[in-house]
Amino acid sequence: MSENKSDHFYLENTFPEADKIFSFDYKGIDEIIKECIFVFDTNVLLIPFDTSKKNISEIKRIFKGLKNNNQLFVPARVAREFAKNRGKKLGELFLKIRQTKNQLNSGHFKIDDYPLLEDHKEFKKLKKTFKKGISVVKEAQEQLENVEILIKEWTWNDNVSNMYTEIFTSEIIIEVKKSE
């Protein structure tokens, strides 16, 4: 309960039994975790879009364990907000891939001809290296284009959405019955 400056007795209302404050048996997380229920907000559900594959696997393991123990619930509002913000997260990913591709496109990967150096093995080796570099950049550009296409083709079949389809079934989506 937040402090209310106009209510001079807010502390009495917040802590009605002052004698129990110091004698209450507060339990640690390890003691209460098996009895807790977990209700996540939208920001928690969006985290896997910005984390590693290893972390996604760990999140999935934790969520499945909580679900199997009937400890996991998602408010319907959170599910709706996730649906609204999911596209933004995928758009951010697409933009990062596009920016990487554009950076490669803007690079100047050419070495001029220098007749004075043409007969030297060091310059020949340099030209050969530049040729390999151009080939690698071109290959990377093509692969980035393929990744862009992959992202564009996703409907609700990206890794995060697939994980949530498996875990967040109707019995854990809770519609809060409260009027506006």
C-alpha contacts under 8 A as a table, 3 or more apart, distances in Angstrom:
res1	aa1	res2	aa2	distance
1	M	14	T	6.62
3	E	10	Y	6.68
3	E	11	L	7.99
4	N	7	D	5.35
4	N	8	H	7.63
4	N	10	Y	6.50
5	K	8	H	6.67
7	D	10	Y	5.49
8	H	11	L	7.86
9	F	12	E	5.27
9	F	13	N	6.42
10	Y	13	N	5.01
10	Y	14	T	6.00
11	L	14	T	4.92
11	L	15	F	5.81
11	L	16	P	7.73
12	E	15	F	5.23
12	E	16	P	5.04
13	N	16	P	5.40
15	F	18	A	6.01
15	F	21	I	7.86
17	E	20	K	5.66
17	E	21	I	7.19
18	A	21	I	5.43
19	D	22	F	6.88
19	D	23	S	7.36
20	K	23	S	5.07
20	K	24	F	5.43
21	I	24	F	5.74
27	K	31	E	6.06
27	K	32	I	6.72
28	G	31	E	5.38
28	G	32	I	6.60
29	I	32	I	5.27
29	I	33	I	5.59
30	D	33	I	5.64
31	E	34	K	7.42
32	I	35	E	5.42
32	I	36	C	6.30
33	I	36	C	5.19
35	E	71	Q	7.95
36	C	71	Q	6.54
37	I	70	N	7.73
37	I	71	Q	4.30
37	I	72	L	5.96
37	I	73	F	7.38
38	F	66	L	7.78
38	F	71	Q	5.78
38	F	72	L	4.98
38	F	73	F	6.13
39	V	72	L	6.25
39	V	73	F	5.01
39	V	74	V	5.56
39	V	75	P	7.26
40	F	44	V	6.15
40	F	45	L	7.19
40	F	73	F	7.24
40	F	74	V	6.00
40	F	75	P	7.82
40	F	78	V	7.76
41	D	44	V	5.64
41	D	45	L	6.78
41	D	74	V	7.58
41	D	75	P	7.92
41	D	78	V	5.77
42	T	45	L	5.10
42	T	46	L	6.32
42	T	78	V	5.15
42	T	79	A	7.32
42	T	81	E	6.24
42	T	82	F	5.65
43	N	46	L	5.13
43	N	47	I	6.44
44	V	47	I	5.39
45	L	48	P	6.94
45	L	82	F	6.95
46	L	49	F	5.82
46	L	50	D	7.73
46	L	82	F	7.07
46	L	85	N	7.99
46	L	86	R	7.26
46	L	89	K	7.74
47	I	50	D	5.64
47	I	51	T	6.61
48	P	51	T	5.14
48	P	52	S	7.57
48	P	55	N	7.52
48	P	56	I	5.75
48	P	59	I	7.87
48	P	160	V	6.50
49	F	89	K	6.66
49	F	90	L	7.79
49	F	160	V	6.83
51	T	55	N	6.24
51	T	56	I	6.87
52	S	55	N	5.17
52	S	56	I	6.27
53	K	56	I	5.01
53	K	57	S	6.25
54	K	57	S	5.19
54	K	58	E	6.37
55	N	58	E	4.96
55	N	59	I	6.06
56	I	59	I	5.00
56	I	60	K	6.07
56	I	160	V	7.84
57	S	60	K	5.07
57	S	61	R	6.16
58	E	61	R	5.01
58	E	62	I	6.21
59	I	62	I	5.16
59	I	63	F	6.03
60	K	63	F	5.13
60	K	64	K	5.97
60	K	163	M	6.89
61	R	64	K	5.26
61	R	65	G	6.14
62	I	65	G	5.12
62	I	66	L	6.20
63	F	66	L	5.13
63	F	67	K	6.07
63	F	72	L	7.20
63	F	167	I	7.17
64	K	67	K	4.97
64	K	68	N	6.02
64	K	167	I	6.33
65	G	68	N	5.12
65	G	69	N	6.28
66	L	69	N	5.13
66	L	70	N	6.20
66	L	71	Q	4.95
66	L	72	L	5.25
67	K	70	N	4.96
67	K	71	Q	5.76
67	K	72	L	5.00
67	K	73	F	7.97
67	K	167	I	7.30
67	K	172	I	7.87
68	N	71	Q	7.61
69	N	72	L	7.85
72	L	172	I	6.54
73	F	172	I	4.73
73	F	173	I	6.03
73	F	174	I	6.72
74	V	78	V	6.49
74	V	79	A	6.91
74	V	168	F	7.67
74	V	172	I	6.03
74	V	173	I	4.87
74	V	174	I	6.00
75	P	78	V	5.25
75	P	79	A	6.63
75	P	173	I	5.66
75	P	174	I	4.76
75	P	175	E	5.97
75	P	176	V	6.73
76	A	79	A	5.02
76	A	80	R	6.26
76	A	173	I	5.58
76	A	174	I	5.41
76	A	175	E	4.96
76	A	176	V	7.14
77	R	80	R	5.05
77	R	81	E	6.14
77	R	175	E	7.44
78	V	81	E	4.98
78	V	82	F	6.00
79	A	82	F	5.03
79	A	83	A	6.27
79	A	173	I	7.69
80	R	83	A	5.09
80	R	84	K	6.27
81	E	84	K	4.95
81	E	85	N	6.11
82	F	85	N	5.16
82	F	86	R	5.66
83	A	86	R	5.37
83	A	87	G	7.44
84	K	87	G	6.72
84	K	88	K	7.87
85	N	88	K	5.19
85	N	89	K	6.53
86	R	89	K	5.21
86	R	90	L	6.38
87	G	90	L	5.11
87	G	91	G	5.94
88	K	91	G	4.87
88	K	92	E	6.12
89	K	92	E	5.09
89	K	93	L	6.38
90	L	93	L	5.02
90	L	94	F	6.16
90	L	151	I	7.44
91	G	94	F	5.00
91	G	95	L	6.06
92	E	95	L	5.03
92	E	96	K	6.25
93	L	96	K	5.18
93	L	97	I	6.38
94	F	97	I	5.17
94	F	98	R	6.13
94	F	148	E	6.27
94	F	151	I	6.68
95	L	98	R	4.95
95	L	99	Q	6.02
96	K	99	Q	5.08
96	K	100	T	6.23
97	I	100	T	5.15
97	I	101	K	6.29
97	I	144	L	6.59
97	I	147	V	7.65
97	I	148	E	6.86
98	R	101	K	5.05
98	R	102	N	6.10
98	R	144	L	7.59
98	R	148	E	7.28
99	Q	102	N	4.95
99	Q	103	Q	6.11
100	T	103	Q	5.12
100	T	104	L	6.49
100	T	144	L	7.96
101	K	104	L	5.18
101	K	105	N	6.24
101	K	141	Q	5.80
101	K	144	L	6.18
101	K	145	E	7.68
102	N	105	N	4.82
102	N	106	S	6.14
103	Q	106	S	5.21
103	Q	107	G	6.46
104	L	107	G	5.33
104	L	137	V	6.79
104	L	141	Q	7.01
105	N	141	Q	7.73
109	F	130	F	7.11
109	F	133	G	7.65
109	F	134	I	6.27
110	K	130	F	7.00
111	I	127	K	7.01
111	I	130	F	7.18
113	D	118	E	7.67
114	Y	117	L	5.45
114	Y	118	E	6.34
115	P	118	E	5.15
116	L	119	D	7.45
117	L	120	H	5.50
117	L	123	F	6.02
118	E	123	F	6.48
118	E	124	K	6.72
119	D	123	F	7.67
119	D	124	K	7.48
120	H	123	F	5.49
120	H	124	K	6.38
121	K	124	K	4.96
121	K	125	K	5.99
122	E	125	K	5.10
122	E	126	L	6.19
123	F	126	L	4.90
123	F	127	K	6.19
124	K	127	K	5.15
124	K	128	K	6.20
125	K	128	K	5.05
125	K	129	T	6.17
126	L	129	T	5.03
126	L	130	F	6.19
127	K	130	F	5.04
127	K	131	K	6.20
128	K	131	K	5.05
128	K	132	K	6.34
129	T	132	K	5.07
129	T	133	G	6.09
130	F	133	G	4.86
130	F	134	I	6.11
131	K	134	I	5.17
131	K	135	S	6.30
132	K	135	S	5.04
132	K	136	V	6.19
133	G	136	V	5.05
133	G	137	V	6.10
134	I	137	V	5.10
134	I	138	K	6.10
135	S	138	K	5.14
135	S	139	E	6.20
136	V	139	E	5.04
136	V	140	A	6.10
137	V	140	A	5.01
137	V	141	Q	6.13
138	K	141	Q	5.08
138	K	142	E	6.34
139	E	142	E	5.13
139	E	143	Q	6.23
140	A	143	Q	5.01
140	A	144	L	6.05
141	Q	144	L	5.08
141	Q	145	E	6.18
142	E	145	E	5.02
142	E	146	N	6.30
143	Q	146	N	4.96
143	Q	147	V	6.28
144	L	147	V	5.02
144	L	148	E	6.23
145	E	148	E	5.03
145	E	149	I	6.32
146	N	149	I	5.06
146	N	150	L	6.19
147	V	150	L	4.92
147	V	151	I	6.27
148	E	151	I	5.23
148	E	152	K	6.23
149	I	152	K	5.06
149	I	153	E	6.20
150	L	153	E	5.23
150	L	154	W	6.58
151	I	154	W	5.36
154	W	157	N	5.68
154	W	158	D	6.07
155	T	158	D	7.39
156	W	161	S	5.74
156	W	162	N	7.11
157	N	161	S	5.95
157	N	162	N	5.55
158	D	161	S	5.44
158	D	162	N	6.06
159	N	162	N	5.18
159	N	163	M	6.18
160	V	163	M	5.12
160	V	164	Y	6.26
161	S	164	Y	5.04
161	S	165	T	6.02
162	N	165	T	5.09
162	N	166	E	6.44
163	M	166	E	5.33
163	M	167	I	6.35
164	Y	167	I	5.00
164	Y	168	F	5.30
165	T	168	F	5.73
165	T	169	T	6.80
166	E	169	T	6.86
168	F	171	E	7.98
168	F	172	I	6.25
168	F	173	I	6.84
169	T	172	I	5.95
169	T	173	I	6.78
170	S	173	I	5.25
171	E	174	I	7.50
